[in-house]
Amino acid sequence: MLADLFNFKEPRDPAEYDHAFIADVQVSRPTPRDPKVERFIFICWVLIAIKHVAVIWLVQHYRVPFHQLWVNAPTWLLGVVATLLYYHRE
């Protein structure tokens, strides 16, 4: 517990100490997952997979001067972050 160092010149009234503690806690159940959102996430992952295959083919076919992971890695990483944020939300 941190000390209240900003009000050291004006001490609190001892009657206020009881109000500083938590009086009630309410716990709510987590909201159920939406099947439409899960279907959307699945469709997005399928599109990411198609894009990965297309980028790999294009980079090899047209001999562009960069590696395909410069395009595919950020897409995959953003997809992982978005999926994890959805499935590990509270």
Backbone as JSON Lines, residues from 0, in Angstrom:
{"i":0,"aa":"M","n":[0.84,-1.17,0.0],"ca":[0.0,0.0,0.0],"c":[0.9,1.24,0.0]}
{"i":1,"aa":"L","n":[0.59,2.16,-0.86],"ca":[1.41,3.37,-0.97],"c":[0.92,4.43,0.0]}
{"i":2,"aa":"A","n":[1.87,5.12,0.56],"ca":[1.52,6.2,1.48],"c":[1.06,7.42,0.69]}
{"i":3,"aa":"D","n":[0.17,8.16,1.27],"ca":[-0.32,9.37,0.63],"c":[0.63,10.5,0.96]}
{"i":4,"aa":"L","n":[1.67,10.67,0.14],"ca":[2.7,11.66,0.44],"c":[2.34,13.06,-0.03]}
{"i":5,"aa":"F","n":[1.31,13.19,-0.83],"ca":[0.94,14.5,-1.33],"c":[0.13,15.31,-0.32]}
{"i":6,"aa":"N","n":[-0.51,14.65,0.62],"ca":[-1.32,15.34,1.61],"c":[-0.7,15.24,3.0]}
{"i":7,"aa":"F","n":[0.61,15.27,3.08],"ca":[1.24,15.13,4.39],"c":[1.08,16.38,5.25]}
{"i":8,"aa":"K","n":[0.8,17.52,4.64],"ca":[0.6,18.74,5.43],"c":[-0.81,18.81,6.02]}
{"i":9,"aa":"E","n":[-1.77,18.21,5.32],"ca":[-3.15,18.22,5.79],"c":[-3.58,16.78,6.06]}
{"i":10,"aa":"P","n":[-3.46,16.31,7.26],"ca":[-3.84,14.93,7.55],"c":[-5.34,14.73,7.41]}
{"i":11,"aa":"R","n":[-5.72,13.5,7.09],"ca":[-7.14,13.17,6.93],"c":[-7.83,13.05,8.27]}
{"i":12,"aa":"D","n":[-9.12,13.23,8.2],"ca":[-9.95,13.03,9.37],"c":[-10.08,11.51,9.6]}
{"i":13,"aa":"P","n":[-9.87,11.01,10.81],"ca":[-9.96,9.56,11.05],"c":[-11.32,8.97,10.73]}
{"i":14,"aa":"A","n":[-12.36,9.75,10.66],"ca":[-13.68,9.23,10.32],"c":[-13.76,8.83,8.84]}
{"i":15,"aa":"E","n":[-12.87,9.36,8.0],"ca":[-12.88,9.03,6.58],"c":[-12.17,7.72,6.26]}
{"i":16,"aa":"Y","n":[-11.48,7.15,7.21],"ca":[-10.71,5.93,6.94],"c":[-11.6,4.75,6.57]}
{"i":17,"aa":"D","n":[-12.78,4.66,7.14],"ca":[-13.66,3.55,6.81],"c":[-14.18,3.64,5.38]}
{"i":18,"aa":"H","n":[-14.23,4.82,4.81],"ca":[-14.72,5.0,3.45],"c":[-13.66,4.66,2.41]}
{"i":19,"aa":"A","n":[-12.43,4.5,2.83],"ca":[-11.35,4.23,1.88],"c":[-11.28,2.77,1.48]}
{"i":20,"aa":"F","n":[-11.98,1.9,2.17],"ca":[-11.93,0.48,1.87],"c":[-13.08,0.07,0.96]}
{"i":21,"aa":"I","n":[-12.92,-1.04,0.29],"ca":[-13.94,-1.54,-0.63],"c":[-15.13,-2.05,0.16]}
{"i":22,"aa":"A","n":[-16.28,-1.58,-0.19],"ca":[-17.49,-1.97,0.53],"c":[-18.21,-3.13,-0.15]}
{"i":23,"aa":"D","n":[-18.14,-3.21,-1.48],"ca":[-18.89,-4.23,-2.19],"c":[-18.14,-4.62,-3.45]}
{"i":24,"aa":"V","n":[-18.21,-5.89,-3.8],"ca":[-17.59,-6.4,-5.02],"c":[-18.67,-7.12,-5.81]}
{"i":25,"aa":"Q","n":[-18.79,-6.77,-7.08],"ca":[-19.75,-7.43,-7.96],"c":[-18.99,-8.15,-9.06]}
{"i":26,"aa":"V","n":[-19.25,-9.43,-9.19],"ca":[-18.6,-10.25,-10.21],"c":[-19.63,-10.61,-11.27]}
{"i":27,"aa":"S","n":[-19.3,-10.32,-12.51],"ca":[-20.21,-10.65,-13.6],"c":[-19.64,-11.82,-14.39]}
{"i":28,"aa":"R","n":[-20.52,-12.61,-14.95],"ca":[-20.09,-13.75,-15.76],"c":[-19.56,-13.23,-17.1]}
{"i":29,"aa":"P","n":[-18.56,-13.93,-17.64],"ca":[-18.06,-13.49,-18.95],"c":[-19.11,-13.67,-20.03]}
{"i":30,"aa":"T","n":[-19.09,-12.77,-20.99],"ca":[-20.05,-12.87,-22.07],"c":[-19.69,-14.05,-22.97]}
{"i":31,"aa":"P","n":[-20.7,-14.78,-23.45],"ca":[-20.39,-15.92,-24.31],"c":[-19.84,-15.45,-25.66]}
{"i":32,"aa":"R","n":[-19.06,-16.32,-26.27],"ca":[-18.48,-15.97,-27.57],"c":[-19.55,-16.0,-28.65]}
{"i":33,"aa":"D","n":[-19.4,-15.08,-29.56],"ca":[-20.37,-14.94,-30.66],"c":[-19.95,-15.85,-31.82]}
{"i":34,"aa":"P","n":[-20.81,-16.77,-32.26],"ca":[-20.44,-17.65,-33.37],"c":[-20.17,-16.9,-34.68]}
{"i":35,"aa":"K","n":[-20.84,-15.76,-34.87],"ca":[-20.61,-14.98,-36.09],"c":[-19.19,-14.41,-36.1]}
{"i":36,"aa":"V","n":[-18.73,-13.95,-34.95],"ca":[-17.37,-13.4,-34.86],"c":[-16.35,-14.51,-35.05]}
{"i":37,"aa":"E","n":[-16.6,-15.68,-34.48],"ca":[-15.67,-16.8,-34.65],"c":[-15.62,-17.25,-36.11]}
{"i":38,"aa":"R","n":[-16.76,-17.24,-36.79],"ca":[-16.78,-17.56,-38.22],"c":[-16.01,-16.51,-39.01]}
{"i":39,"aa":"F","n":[-16.16,-15.24,-38.63],"ca":[-15.42,-14.16,-39.29],"c":[-13.91,-14.33,-39.1]}
{"i":40,"aa":"I","n":[-13.5,-14.69,-37.88],"ca":[-12.07,-14.92,-37.62],"c":[-11.56,-16.08,-38.47]}
{"i":41,"aa":"F","n":[-12.35,-17.16,-38.59],"ca":[-11.95,-18.29,-39.41],"c":[-11.81,-17.89,-40.88]}
{"i":42,"aa":"I","n":[-12.77,-17.11,-41.39],"ca":[-12.7,-16.65,-42.78],"c":[-11.47,-15.78,-42.99]}
{"i":43,"aa":"C","n":[-11.16,-14.92,-42.03],"ca":[-9.97,-14.08,-42.14],"c":[-8.7,-14.92,-42.18]}
{"i":44,"aa":"W","n":[-8.63,-15.98,-41.37],"ca":[-7.46,-16.85,-41.4],"c":[-7.35,-17.59,-42.73]}
{"i":45,"aa":"V","n":[-8.47,-17.98,-43.31],"ca":[-8.42,-18.61,-44.63],"c":[-7.91,-17.61,-45.67]}
{"i":46,"aa":"L","n":[-8.37,-16.37,-45.6],"ca":[-7.88,-15.34,-46.52],"c":[-6.4,-15.05,-46.32]}
{"i":47,"aa":"I","n":[-5.94,-15.06,-45.07],"ca":[-4.52,-14.86,-44.8],"c":[-3.71,-16.01,-45.41]}
{"i":48,"aa":"A","n":[-4.2,-17.24,-45.29],"ca":[-3.5,-18.38,-45.86],"c":[-3.43,-18.27,-47.39]}
{"i":49,"aa":"I","n":[-4.53,-17.87,-48.01],"ca":[-4.54,-17.69,-49.47],"c":[-3.56,-16.61,-49.88]}
{"i":50,"aa":"K","n":[-3.54,-15.52,-49.12],"ca":[-2.62,-14.42,-49.41],"c":[-1.17,-14.87,-49.29]}
{"i":51,"aa":"H","n":[-0.87,-15.69,-48.26],"ca":[0.49,-16.19,-48.09],"c":[0.93,-17.01,-49.29]}
{"i":52,"aa":"V","n":[0.07,-17.9,-49.75],"ca":[0.41,-18.73,-50.91],"c":[0.58,-17.86,-52.14]}
{"i":53,"aa":"A","n":[-0.29,-16.88,-52.33],"ca":[-0.19,-16.0,-53.49],"c":[1.09,-15.17,-53.45]}
{"i":54,"aa":"V","n":[1.44,-14.65,-52.3],"ca":[2.66,-13.83,-52.2],"c":[3.9,-14.69,-52.45]}
{"i":55,"aa":"I","n":[3.93,-15.9,-51.9],"ca":[5.07,-16.79,-52.13],"c":[5.2,-17.09,-53.61]}
{"i":56,"aa":"W","n":[4.09,-17.39,-54.28],"ca":[4.14,-17.69,-55.7],"c":[4.59,-16.46,-56.51]}
{"i":57,"aa":"L","n":[4.04,-15.29,-56.18],"ca":[4.39,-14.08,-56.92],"c":[5.86,-13.71,-56.76]}
{"i":58,"aa":"V","n":[6.38,-13.85,-55.53],"ca":[7.77,-13.5,-55.28],"c":[8.7,-14.44,-56.04]}
{"i":59,"aa":"Q","n":[8.37,-15.73,-56.07],"ca":[9.21,-16.68,-56.8],"c":[9.05,-16.55,-58.31]}
{"i":60,"aa":"H","n":[7.85,-16.27,-58.77],"ca":[7.6,-16.21,-60.2],"c":[8.19,-14.96,-60.83]}
{"i":61,"aa":"Y","n":[8.05,-13.8,-60.18],"ca":[8.51,-12.54,-60.76],"c":[9.87,-12.09,-60.25]}
{"i":62,"aa":"R","n":[10.49,-12.88,-59.4],"ca":[11.84,-12.6,-58.91],"c":[11.98,-11.17,-58.36]}
{"i":63,"aa":"V","n":[11.12,-10.82,-57.46],"ca":[11.2,-9.5,-56.83],"c":[12.38,-9.49,-55.84]}
{"i":64,"aa":"P","n":[12.97,-8.33,-55.59],"ca":[14.21,-8.3,-54.8],"c":[14.01,-8.28,-53.28]}
{"i":65,"aa":"F","n":[12.98,-8.92,-52.76],"ca":[12.82,-9.03,-51.32],"c":[12.23,-10.39,-50.99]}
{"i":66,"aa":"H","n":[12.37,-10.76,-49.74],"ca":[11.86,-12.05,-49.29],"c":[10.37,-11.93,-49.0]}
{"i":67,"aa":"Q","n":[9.64,-13.03,-49.22],"ca":[8.18,-12.99,-49.04],"c":[7.77,-12.78,-47.59]}
{"i":68,"aa":"L","n":[8.66,-13.07,-46.65],"ca":[8.3,-12.86,-45.24],"c":[8.17,-11.38,-44.88]}
{"i":69,"aa":"W","n":[8.74,-10.48,-45.69],"ca":[8.56,-9.05,-45.44],"c":[7.09,-8.66,-45.62]}
{"i":70,"aa":"V","n":[6.35,-9.43,-46.38],"ca":[4.92,-9.17,-46.58],"c":[4.09,-10.08,-45.68]}
{"i":71,"aa":"N","n":[4.48,-11.37,-45.6],"ca":[3.66,-12.35,-44.89],"c":[3.78,-12.27,-43.37]}
{"i":72,"aa":"A","n":[4.95,-11.96,-42.85],"ca":[5.14,-11.96,-41.39],"c":[4.29,-10.91,-40.68]}
{"i":73,"aa":"P","n":[4.23,-9.66,-41.14],"ca":[3.36,-8.69,-40.45],"c":[1.88,-9.07,-40.52]}
{"i":74,"aa":"T","n":[1.46,-9.65,-41.65],"ca":[0.06,-10.07,-41.76],"c":[-0.24,-11.16,-40.76]}
{"i":75,"aa":"W","n":[0.64,-12.16,-40.69],"ca":[0.45,-13.26,-39.75],"c":[0.48,-12.76,-38.3]}
{"i":76,"aa":"L","n":[1.42,-11.87,-37.99],"ca":[1.53,-11.35,-36.63],"c":[0.29,-10.56,-36.23]}
{"i":77,"aa":"L","n":[-0.23,-9.74,-37.1],"ca":[-1.44,-8.98,-36.8],"c":[-2.63,-9.91,-36.61]}
{"i":78,"aa":"G","n":[-2.7,-10.96,-37.42],"ca":[-3.77,-11.94,-37.26],"c":[-3.68,-12.66,-35.92]}
{"i":79,"aa":"V","n":[-2.48,-13.03,-35.51],"ca":[-2.3,-13.7,-34.22],"c":[-2.68,-12.77,-33.07]}
{"i":80,"aa":"V","n":[-2.25,-11.52,-33.14],"ca":[-2.58,-10.57,-32.07],"c":[-4.09,-10.35,-31.98]}
{"i":81,"aa":"A","n":[-4.74,-10.17,-33.12],"ca":[-6.19,-9.95,-33.1],"c":[-6.93,-11.18,-32.58]}
{"i":82,"aa":"T","n":[-6.49,-12.37,-32.98],"ca":[-7.15,-13.59,-32.52],"c":[-6.94,-13.79,-31.02]}
{"i":83,"aa":"L","n":[-5.73,-13.56,-30.55],"ca":[-5.46,-13.71,-29.11],"c":[-6.23,-12.68,-28.28]}
{"i":84,"aa":"L","n":[-6.35,-11.47,-28.79],"ca":[-7.12,-10.47,-28.07],"c":[-8.58,-10.87,-27.95]}
{"i":85,"aa":"Y","n":[-9.12,-11.49,-28.98],"ca":[-10.52,-11.92,-28.92],"c":[-10.69,-13.08,-27.96]}
{"i":86,"aa":"Y","n":[-9.83,-14.08,-28.03],"ca":[-10.02,-15.29,-27.23],"c":[-9.57,-15.14,-25.78]}
{"i":87,"aa":"H","n":[-8.76,-14.14,-25.47],"ca":[-8.3,-13.96,-24.09],"c":[-8.88,-12.7,-23.46]}
{"i":88,"aa":"R","n":[-9.98,-12.23,-23.98],"ca":[-10.63,-11.06,-23.38],"c":[-11.36,-11.49,-22.12]}
{"i":89,"aa":"E","n":[-11.65,-10.53,-21.3],"ca":[-12.36,-10.84,-20.04],"c":[-13.8,-10.43,-20.13]}
